[in-house]
Amino acid sequence: DLPADPSALPNNRSLKVSFNTDVSGDLDWSFKAIQKNITVLAGQTALAFFEATNNTDEPIIGVATYNVTPLQAGQYFNKIQCFCFDEQRLLPGETVDMPVFFYIDPEFLQDRKMRNINTMTLSYTFFKAADIDW
């Protein structure tokens, strides 16, 4: 359960979440974050938008993998809704907006190792779906 007022959590502070995007070499897509970063409090939900464009003349299915750095902060990064949960099918030349709805777990504030962490980076890489080895 997230707090009704995240600012009331002891020792809560502004956390900057930056976004990084990449595309596998065999996927002719453009992919970018609409905003470079968002500042949130632990326990506060946030919505970030990304944009992908299929630069080919064929429909292509892509899938995104992600990671969070610093790695030890990744366990506190929670995605409620994410385009990375599903394959994305883009038609030739199509551009789509893709949201990510997330929050930083308030437990982040209790972890001594996170005391000096004020910035995190959420990175996504899109791959051609057929290239992913599940």
C-alpha positions in Angstrom: 0.0 0.0 0.0 1.3 3.4 -0.9 0.9 6.3 1.6 -1.8 8.8 1.1 0.8 11.6 1.6 4.3 10.5 0.5 5.7 13.8 1.8 4.8 12.8 5.3 7.1 9.8 5.2 10.1 10.2 7.6 13.3 11.2 5.7 11.5 11.3 2.3 13.3 13.4 -0.3 13.2 14.2 -4.0 14.5 11.4 -6.2 15.5 12.1 -9.7 14.6 9.3 -12.2 16.4 9.7 -15.5 15.4 7.7 -18.7 17.7 6.0 -21.2 16.6 4.4 -24.4 18.3 2.1 -26.9 17.4 -0.1 -29.8 19.0 -3.3 -30.9 21.0 -3.0 -34.1 18.7 -5.3 -36.2 15.5 -3.3 -35.2 15.0 -0.3 -37.4 13.0 1.7 -34.9 13.4 5.1 -33.3 12.8 5.1 -29.6 13.1 8.0 -27.1 11.9 9.2 -23.8 9.5 12.2 -24.1 10.9 13.6 -20.9 14.6 13.2 -19.9 13.8 12.8 -16.2 11.1 13.1 -13.5 11.5 14.0 -9.8 9.4 12.0 -7.4 9.2 11.2 -3.7 9.4 7.6 -2.5 5.8 6.3 -2.4 4.6 8.8 -5.0 3.3 7.4 -8.4 4.6 8.9 -11.6 3.9 8.6 -15.3 6.6 8.8 -18.0 6.1 8.6 -21.7 8.2 7.1 -24.4 7.8 7.2 -28.2 8.7 4.5 -30.7 8.6 4.7 -34.5 8.8 1.8 -37.0 11.1 3.2 -39.7 10.5 0.3 -42.1 7.9 -0.6 -44.6 6.9 -3.8 -42.8 5.0 -4.4 -39.5 7.5 -5.4 -36.8 7.0 -6.7 -33.3 9.4 -5.4 -30.7 9.9 -6.2 -27.0 11.6 -4.0 -24.5 13.9 -5.1 -21.7 14.8 -2.8 -18.8 17.2 -2.3 -16.0 17.6 0.3 -13.2 20.9 1.8 -12.0 22.4 1.9 -9.5 21.6 -1.8 -9.5 21.0 -2.0 -5.7 18.2 0.6 -6.1 16.4 -1.6 -8.7 14.6 -3.6 -6.1 12.7 -0.5 -5.0 11.6 0.5 -8.5 8.1 -0.7 -9.1 6.3 -0.5 -12.5 2.5 -0.6 -12.2 1.9 -0.4 -15.9 4.6 -0.6 -18.6 4.9 -1.1 -22.3 7.7 -3.6 -21.5 5.1 -6.0 -20.1 3.9 -6.8 -23.6 5.2 -7.1 -27.2 4.6 -4.0 -29.2 3.5 -4.3 -32.8 4.1 -1.3 -35.0 2.9 -0.9 -38.5 5.1 0.5 -41.3 6.0 4.1 -40.4 3.8 4.0 -37.3 4.7 6.1 -34.2 3.2 5.2 -30.8 3.3 6.8 -27.3 4.1 4.3 -24.6 3.5 5.1 -20.9 5.2 3.7 -17.8 3.4 4.1 -14.5 5.8 3.6 -11.6 6.8 4.4 -8.0 9.8 4.0 -5.7 8.9 1.7 -2.8 8.9 3.7 0.5 11.1 0.9 1.9 13.8 2.6 -0.1 13.9 5.2 2.7 14.7 2.6 5.4 17.6 1.0 3.5 20.9 2.4 4.8 22.6 1.6 1.5 20.2 4.0 -0.3 20.9 6.9 2.0 23.1 8.6 -0.5 21.2 7.6 -3.6 19.2 10.5 -5.0 19.3 9.7 -8.7 18.2 6.5 -10.6 18.3 5.7 -14.3 15.6 3.5 -15.9 17.0 2.1 -19.1 15.1 0.3 -21.9 16.3 -1.5 -24.9 14.0 -2.6 -27.7 14.7 -5.9 -29.5 13.0 -7.5 -32.5 10.6 -10.0 -30.8 12.0 -13.0 -32.7 15.5 -12.2 -31.4 14.5 -12.6 -27.7 15.5 -16.0 -26.2 12.9 -16.7 -23.6 
